[in-house]
Each structure stands twice: as C-alpha cells, then as structure tokens.
C-alpha cells in the first residue's frame, strides 16, 4: 500500500461525527480540570496568606481573642443555666398546683372524717 498526498480515505459520516464529538468532549474536560486546578491553587494561596497574617498578630490581639473566647463560653453557660431555670419554674408551678389540690383533698377528708 502506497500512501501519498493523493491517497483518499473513505470513512462513514457517523464515525467522523463521533471523532469530532470525542475531541470536543476532551477539550471541554481539559478546560474544566484546568479551571478547577486554578481555583484550588488560588484558595490554597489565600489560605496560606491568611495563616501568615495570623502568625504575625501582636500579642495584644491574641490576648483579646482568648478573652473573647472565654466570654463566649461564659455566655453559653449562662444561657444553659437560664434554660434550666425556666424548666425549674414550670416544674415548681406544676408542683404548687398539685400541693394545693392535695391540701384541698386532705381538708375534705378531715371534714368528712369528723362529720361521722
């Protein structure tokens, strides 16, 4: 078989369309992967810069952050304590009502017992 510039190749149109689609998909996939890599590299650079800035903070700033964290923990404890107190108030009101009913029942029993 001799191959020259005048050699013709016969190929079904379906195969040619398939090849063109495959090449287009390959190009699209390559651009998506490239874009994703660029995005990840940018995120990593920003993260590293942020860490560098944090490591260069003045001790006063770090102390203030520690104090803020402590205050937030204290506030969370106070909120939890307040929620428990609200639950206790409901329970106390319920128990007060129950004691009042018991007192009324006991008084009825005493009255009925002394009436015999």
ZIRA-V820714 format. One record per run of one state. SS is the DSSP state (2 for helix, 1 for strand, 0 for the rest). FROM is the first residue (numbers start at 1). TO is the last residue. Records with the same first field share a line. If there is no record, write none. Layout:
SS=FROM-TO + FROM-TO
This chain:
0=1-12 + 56-58 + 115-116
2=13-55 + 59-114
